[in-house]
Amino acid sequence: MRVTNRMMTDAVSANMHKQSERLLSLQETASTGKKVLRPSDDPLTAGRILEYRADISATDQYLTNITHAETRMEMTEDVLETMNGFIETLWGFAADPSSRSPLDRSTAADHIRDLKEQVRQLANSRHGGGYLFAGHLTDEPPFPDDNTYAGDAGEASIIIGKGMDMKINTPGSELFAVGPDGRVALFAALDELEAAYRQDPFDPSAVTEETAATILDAVNQVKEIRAGNAARLSRMGSARNFLEGIRPRLATVLADAEDADVSAAIVEMKLQETAYETALQTASRVIQPTLLDFLQ
């Protein structure tokens, strides 16, 4: 086969083009520290990298969700713990009123009134700009002074894993028994208890069994809500531990797929630079200087 000057020129040009592309690729790898900079570099690896990044992003979001939820639920537990103590004290006034001393009876009504308002204030606790026990209607106090429930039964939940969500709130309608007319049974019972203790002379029989039972039901309901919160907090803690354990492994897999050996890339780049310079020198002997100048 006859080799023409044009064939030699094309071959040299193609070889130098390949070497310059390789040199540019090595320079990018050395400067960025990444093996794959664009999908065309390695479509299969680029696809895996995108998947790994999505998994890491989702894991970070799950951990953020859990952190916010734990803060809310821990505050809820603090509120309910204090509330539980107050309601138990109130139940003590209703459980055995005849055992109260005259001194106790003289101050009991005011004490009952104060505790009732403290329970109401706790039930109107806020977190993150919204009311904890209002359901979805978090902009207004769920327990106004008229002894009704002004919230709704809306539930709030977070995603703690792929296909896994968890309830994080307690609507007021779950916290206290609420009648069809919206009245909160506990507050109505506490009004009756206070009124009974304000009688003069005090009549223990004015404190009815129904009043005592309503307050005791509230004590038990708060305890049940606390138990449910504790169980959910425990599950969230387990989810957190799992996510915190898998997060570094995902980062390692991503790094293996994405990160380049910069030292090796620099060494290879130096070798490629030498090869490119050698190719230029060789081309200068094969191709006429004017054409070589044009190619450079």
C-alpha positions as CSV (number, residue, x, y, z in Angstrom):
1,M,0.0,0.0,0.0
2,R,1.3,3.4,-1.0
3,V,1.7,5.7,2.0
4,T,1.1,9.3,1.0
5,N,2.1,12.5,2.8
6,R,-1.6,13.1,3.5
7,M,-2.0,9.7,5.2
8,M,1.1,10.5,7.4
9,T,-0.3,13.9,8.2
10,D,-3.7,12.5,9.2
11,A,-2.1,9.7,11.3
12,V,0.1,12.1,13.2
13,S,-2.7,14.6,13.7
14,A,-5.0,11.8,15.1
15,N,-2.3,10.5,17.4
16,M,-1.6,14.0,18.8
17,H,-5.3,14.7,19.2
18,K,-5.7,11.5,21.3
19,Q,-2.7,12.3,23.4
20,S,-3.8,15.9,24.0
21,E,-7.2,14.7,25.0
22,R,-5.6,12.2,27.4
23,L,-3.4,14.9,28.8
24,L,-6.4,17.2,29.4
25,S,-8.3,14.4,31.1
26,L,-5.4,13.7,33.4
27,Q,-5.0,17.4,34.2
28,E,-8.7,17.6,35.1
29,T,-8.4,14.5,37.3
30,A,-5.4,15.9,39.1
31,S,-7.0,19.2,39.7
32,T,-10.5,18.0,40.8
33,G,-9.6,14.7,42.4
34,K,-12.5,13.0,40.6
35,K,-12.4,10.1,38.2
36,V,-15.7,10.9,36.6
37,L,-16.5,14.5,35.8
38,R,-19.3,14.0,33.3
39,P,-21.6,11.1,32.4
40,S,-19.8,10.5,29.0
41,D,-16.5,9.7,30.9
42,D,-18.0,6.5,32.3
43,P,-21.8,6.2,32.0
44,L,-22.1,3.1,34.2
45,T,-20.0,4.6,37.0
46,A,-21.7,8.0,36.7
47,G,-25.1,6.2,37.2
48,R,-23.8,4.5,40.4
49,I,-22.4,7.8,41.7
50,L,-25.8,9.5,41.2
51,E,-27.5,6.6,43.1
52,Y,-24.9,6.8,46.0
53,R,-25.4,10.6,46.2
54,A,-29.2,10.2,46.3
55,D,-28.9,7.6,49.1
56,I,-26.6,9.9,51.1
57,S,-28.9,12.8,50.6
58,A,-31.9,10.8,51.7
59,T,-30.0,9.5,54.8
60,D,-29.1,13.0,55.8
61,Q,-32.7,14.1,55.4
62,Y,-33.9,11.2,57.5
63,L,-31.4,12.1,60.3
64,T,-32.5,15.7,60.2
65,N,-36.2,14.7,60.4
66,I,-35.4,12.4,63.4
67,T,-33.5,15.2,65.2
68,H,-36.4,17.7,64.8
69,A,-38.9,15.0,65.9
70,E,-36.9,14.0,68.9
71,T,-36.7,17.6,70.1
72,R,-40.4,18.0,69.8
73,M,-41.3,14.7,71.4
74,E,-38.8,15.2,74.3
75,M,-40.4,18.5,74.9
76,T,-43.8,16.8,74.8
77,E,-42.6,14.3,77.4
78,D,-41.4,17.1,79.7
79,V,-44.8,18.8,79.4
80,L,-46.7,15.6,80.0
81,E,-44.6,14.6,83.0
82,T,-45.3,17.9,84.7
83,M,-48.9,17.8,83.7
84,N,-49.3,14.3,85.1
85,G,-48.1,15.4,88.5
86,F,-50.5,18.2,88.6
87,I,-53.5,16.1,87.6
88,E,-52.6,13.4,90.1
89,T,-52.5,16.1,92.8
90,L,-56.0,17.3,91.7
91,W,-57.2,13.7,91.8
92,G,-56.1,13.5,95.4
93,F,-58.5,16.3,96.2
94,A,-61.3,14.3,94.6
95,A,-60.5,10.8,95.7
96,D,-61.0,11.3,99.5
97,P,-62.3,14.8,100.3
98,S,-63.5,13.8,103.8
99,S,-59.9,13.2,104.9
100,R,-58.9,16.8,104.3
101,S,-58.2,18.9,107.4
102,P,-60.1,22.2,107.9
103,L,-56.9,24.0,107.0
104,D,-56.5,22.0,103.8
105,R,-60.2,22.6,102.9
106,S,-59.9,26.4,103.4
107,T,-57.1,26.7,100.8
108,A,-58.1,23.8,98.6
109,A,-60.4,25.7,96.2
110,D,-57.7,28.2,95.3
111,H,-55.1,25.4,95.0
112,I,-57.5,23.5,92.6
113,R,-58.0,26.7,90.6
114,D,-54.3,27.3,90.2
115,L,-53.5,23.7,89.3
116,K,-56.3,23.7,86.7
117,E,-54.8,26.8,85.1
118,Q,-51.4,25.3,85.1
119,V,-52.7,22.2,83.4
120,R,-54.4,24.4,80.8
121,Q,-51.2,26.4,80.2
122,L,-49.2,23.2,79.8
123,A,-51.8,21.9,77.4
124,N,-51.3,25.1,75.4
125,S,-47.5,24.7,75.2
126,R,-45.8,25.8,72.0
127,H,-42.9,24.4,70.0
128,G,-41.4,25.8,66.8
129,G,-44.0,28.5,66.6
130,G,-47.0,26.2,66.8
131,Y,-49.1,24.6,69.6
132,L,-48.0,21.1,70.6
133,F,-51.5,19.6,71.2
134,A,-53.6,21.4,68.6
135,G,-53.5,18.8,65.8
136,H,-53.2,20.7,62.5
137,L,-54.7,23.9,63.9
138,T,-51.4,25.0,65.4
139,D,-51.9,28.8,65.1
140,E,-54.4,29.2,68.0
141,P,-54.4,27.9,71.6
142,P,-56.2,24.5,71.6
143,F,-57.6,24.9,75.1
144,P,-59.2,28.3,75.6
145,D,-60.7,29.5,78.9
146,D,-64.2,28.2,78.0
147,N,-63.1,24.6,78.7
148,T,-63.5,23.5,75.0
149,Y,-61.0,22.0,72.6
150,A,-60.3,24.3,69.7
151,G,-57.9,22.1,67.8
152,D,-58.6,19.1,65.6
153,A,-57.6,15.5,65.4
154,G,-54.9,16.1,62.8
155,E,-51.8,13.9,63.0
156,A,-48.2,15.0,62.1
157,S,-45.6,12.5,61.0
158,I,-42.1,12.3,59.7
159,I,-40.3,10.0,57.3
160,I,-37.5,8.2,59.1
161,G,-36.5,5.7,56.3
162,K,-37.5,4.5,52.9
163,G,-41.2,3.7,53.2
164,M,-41.2,4.3,56.9
165,D,-43.0,7.2,58.7
166,M,-43.8,7.8,62.3
167,K,-46.4,9.9,64.1
168,I,-44.8,12.7,66.3
169,N,-47.7,14.7,67.7
170,T,-50.5,14.2,70.2
171,P,-53.8,16.0,69.3
172,G,-55.6,17.4,72.3
173,S,-58.6,15.2,71.5
174,E,-56.3,12.2,72.3
175,L,-54.8,13.8,75.3
176,F,-58.1,14.6,77.0
177,A,-61.6,13.3,76.6
178,V,-63.6,15.7,74.5
179,G,-67.4,15.6,74.3
180,P,-69.5,16.0,71.1
181,D,-70.0,19.7,72.0
182,G,-66.3,20.2,72.2
183,R,-66.1,20.5,75.9
184,V,-63.1,19.0,77.7
185,A,-64.3,16.6,80.4
186,L,-61.3,17.2,82.7
187,F,-61.7,20.9,82.9
188,A,-65.4,20.6,83.5
189,A,-64.7,18.1,86.3
190,L,-62.1,20.5,87.8
191,D,-64.7,23.3,87.8
192,E,-67.1,21.1,89.7
193,L,-64.3,20.1,92.1
194,E,-63.4,23.7,92.8
195,A,-67.1,24.7,93.3
196,A,-67.5,21.8,95.8
197,Y,-64.6,22.9,97.9
198,R,-65.8,26.5,97.9
199,Q,-69.0,25.5,99.7
200,D,-69.3,26.8,103.2
201,P,-69.7,24.7,105.2
202,F,-67.8,22.1,103.1
203,D,-69.7,19.0,102.2
204,P,-67.5,16.1,101.1
205,S,-70.5,14.5,99.3
206,A,-70.5,17.4,96.9
207,V,-67.4,15.9,95.3
208,T,-69.1,13.2,93.2
209,E,-67.7,9.8,92.2
210,E,-68.1,10.9,88.6
211,T,-65.9,13.9,89.1
212,A,-63.2,11.8,90.7
213,A,-63.5,9.1,88.0
214,T,-63.1,11.8,85.2
215,I,-59.9,13.2,86.8
216,L,-58.5,9.6,87.3
217,D,-59.3,8.9,83.6
218,A,-57.3,11.9,82.7
219,V,-54.3,10.7,84.8
220,N,-54.4,7.3,83.1
221,Q,-54.8,8.9,79.6
222,V,-51.7,11.1,80.1
223,K,-49.7,8.1,81.3
224,E,-50.8,6.1,78.2
225,I,-49.8,9.0,75.9
226,R,-46.4,9.2,77.6
227,A,-45.9,5.4,77.1
228,G,-46.7,5.7,73.4
229,N,-44.3,8.7,73.1
230,A,-41.6,6.7,74.8
231,A,-42.0,3.8,72.5
232,R,-41.8,6.0,69.4
233,L,-38.8,7.8,70.8
234,S,-37.1,4.4,71.3
235,R,-37.9,3.4,67.7
236,M,-36.6,6.7,66.4
237,G,-33.4,6.1,68.4
238,S,-33.0,2.7,66.7
239,A,-33.5,4.3,63.3
240,R,-31.0,7.0,64.1
241,N,-28.4,4.4,65.1
242,F,-28.9,2.5,61.9
243,L,-28.7,5.6,59.7
244,E,-25.6,6.9,61.5
245,G,-24.0,3.5,61.1
246,I,-24.7,3.2,57.3
247,R,-23.9,6.9,56.5
248,P,-20.1,6.4,56.6
249,R,-20.4,3.2,54.5
250,L,-22.3,5.0,51.9
251,A,-19.7,7.8,51.9
252,T,-17.0,5.2,51.5
253,V,-18.7,3.5,48.5
254,L,-19.2,6.9,46.9
255,A,-15.6,7.9,47.4
256,D,-14.4,4.6,45.9
257,A,-16.5,5.2,42.8
258,E,-15.9,8.9,42.4
259,D,-12.5,9.9,43.9
260,A,-9.3,9.5,42.0
261,D,-5.8,8.7,43.2
262,V,-4.4,12.2,42.7
263,S,-0.8,11.1,43.2
264,A,-1.1,8.4,40.6
265,A,-2.9,10.9,38.3
266,I,-0.1,13.4,38.6
267,V,2.6,10.8,37.9
268,E,0.6,9.6,34.8
269,M,0.1,13.2,33.7
270,K,3.9,13.8,33.8
271,L,4.4,10.7,31.7
272,Q,1.8,11.8,29.3
273,E,3.4,15.2,29.0
274,T,6.7,13.6,28.1
275,A,4.9,11.3,25.6
276,Y,3.2,14.3,24.1
277,E,6.4,16.3,23.8
278,T,8.1,13.2,22.2
279,A,5.2,13.0,19.7
280,L,5.7,16.6,18.8
281,Q,9.4,16.1,18.2
282,T,8.7,13.0,16.1
283,A,6.1,14.8,14.1
284,S,8.5,17.6,13.3
285,R,10.8,15.2,11.5
286,V,8.0,13.6,9.5
287,I,5.8,16.5,8.6
288,Q,7.0,19.7,6.8
289,P,7.6,22.5,9.3
290,T,4.9,24.7,7.8
291,L,2.3,22.0,8.3
292,L,3.6,21.2,11.8
293,D,3.3,24.8,12.7
294,F,-0.3,24.7,11.5
295,L,-1.1,21.6,13.6
296,Q,0.4,23.2,16.7
